Amino acid sequence: MEKLALHGGEKAKKSEWGTGKRFGEPELQQLKEALDQETLFYWFGNKVKALCEKFKTMYGSKYCVATSSGTASIHVALGAAGVTEGDEVIVSPITDMGSVIGILYQNAIPVFADLDPHTYNMTAETIEACISEKTKAVVVVHLAGNPAEMDEIMALAKKHNITVVEDCAQSYECFYKGRKAGSIGDFGCFSLNDFKHISAGDGGMVLTNDEESFYTAAGFADKNYDRYQRDVHASEIPFIAPNYRMNELTGAVGLAQLDRVEGICARRNEIGMRLTEALKDLPGVYPPEVKDYNKSSYWFYMLRIDEKEAGCTREEFSEALAAEGIPNQPGYIPFCVYMNKLFLEKTGYMGTHAPFDSKYYGKEIEYKAGLCPNAEEILNTAIRFGISEFFTDTDVEEIIHAFRKVSAYFQSKK
Ligand SMILES: Cc1ncc(COP(=O)(O)O)c(C=O)c1O
C-alpha cells in the first residue's frame, strides 16, 4: 500500500506537466493579412467570410454565420428560429449561462430537462417530459465534448415541430454515430472563447442547412441589416436584433485555429479514452459514459464517485487526488442553472419579473431544488479535472496512478 501524499507520501505526479503553444506563426500571418486589408469589418474583408467557408465545409453544412461569442451564436439561432416572448425553450440544467441567456433575451422561458446520470446529457425522454403547447425550441448541450443521442431527439422534435439548436461550445469534433455534432440539428452553435478547444479570444459560429434560416440568422447577428439585399424593403427593420458581428481580427485567428482543431480533439479523445479504460474498474469510480458508436473530444473529464463503494466522500477523494498533484474540483458549476437567484426569484431583468410574468406566456413556472434530480446528483457526486492536448503519455499515466493509489487507500479503510 503506497502512502498517500496527503499523509506525507511521495506524490503520484512526479514529472512536469506537458505544455505547448496554442498560437504561433499561422495566427500571426493571418492577423497580418487581416490588417493589410485596411478594413476590419467582416462585410468588406475576407477573413470572416473565409472562416465561415472553411468551417461549414469541415462540418458538411450549407451555411455559416460568424458571431462575437458562443452566447451570441445561441441567441442568433433562437432569434432565427423565431423564438419570441411567451415561448418555452428546453435546455440543460448543467451548462454555462451562455446556453440560457439568449432564451431570456428573447423574453422566452427556459424549461430545464433532466440529464442522463452517466453521459450528463439531456435525452429524448427527459426532453419529452418538458414539452408543452408553448415549446418552440430545445437547446441540446453536448456537455464536455460528449454527444447527446441525436436520432431520438430529432425524431421527437420533428413530431412536436420544435427547433433543435445544438450547443457545441464544448464539443468541437464530437461525433454522434459518425456525424459531427453541430451538423445534425436545425442549428449548430460554437464558441471561440479562450477556454475552448480552439480560441480566437472570443467569437462564435452558427451552422445551418436551411437557406431562410441562414438569412434570418445573418440579419439577427447584424442589427437586422439586410446586407444581402434580398428584400426590396431592406430599410424596413422588421424586429430588433443585436449587433453580434465578428470582426476580421477574430476571423483571422479563428481561421488559423481551425487548422489545429482536429489534432487537438484527436489527442483529447485519446487521453479521455485511456483514462476511462484505466479508471472504469476502480470501485465506486464511474467515468463519463461515451456510447461505443460516439466519440468525445473531452473538453474536460468529469467522473462520478459512489461514496459507499469508494469508501470515502467525494470531497475526501478529491482532496487526496489534489495532494497527489492532480488539480481537480469536486463538481462543476456550483448548482444547477435553475438554482440561480434570477430563476428562484424570477428576475430576468432588474427590478421586474419579466419575462416570467409575460401576458404572452400566461402560465406559472416553478424553479426549485429537486427539479432535475439526476442533474443535482451529478453535481453532488462528480469530480472534474481539465484535459489538455499537451498532456504527455506520462502525465496521463501519472493521473491514473494517482487515482489507483487514492482508491486503494480508501478501499483498505472500508
Ligand atoms: C456549453 C456552453 N454553452 C455556451 C457557452 C457560451 O460561450 P461564450 O463564452 O463564447 O459566450 C459556453 C461557454 O463557456 C459553454 O460552455
The ligand as a Gaussian input file, in Angstrom:
#p B3LYP/6-31G(d) Opt

LIG

0 1
 C      -21.988000      24.788000     -23.088000
 C      -21.692000      26.228000     -23.322000
 N      -22.582000      26.977000     -23.995000
 C      -22.362000      28.274000     -24.248000
 C      -21.218000      28.905000     -23.825000
 C      -21.044000      30.355000     -24.110000
 O      -19.937000      30.620000     -24.890000
 P      -19.225000      32.073000     -24.830000
 O      -18.447000      32.129000     -23.559000
 O      -18.349000      32.073000     -26.051000
 O      -20.284000      33.079000     -24.899000
 C      -20.244000      28.175000     -23.139000
 C      -19.011000      28.831000     -22.661000
 O      -18.443000      28.550000     -21.646000
 C      -20.486000      26.791000     -22.876000
 O      -19.591000      26.060000     -22.217000

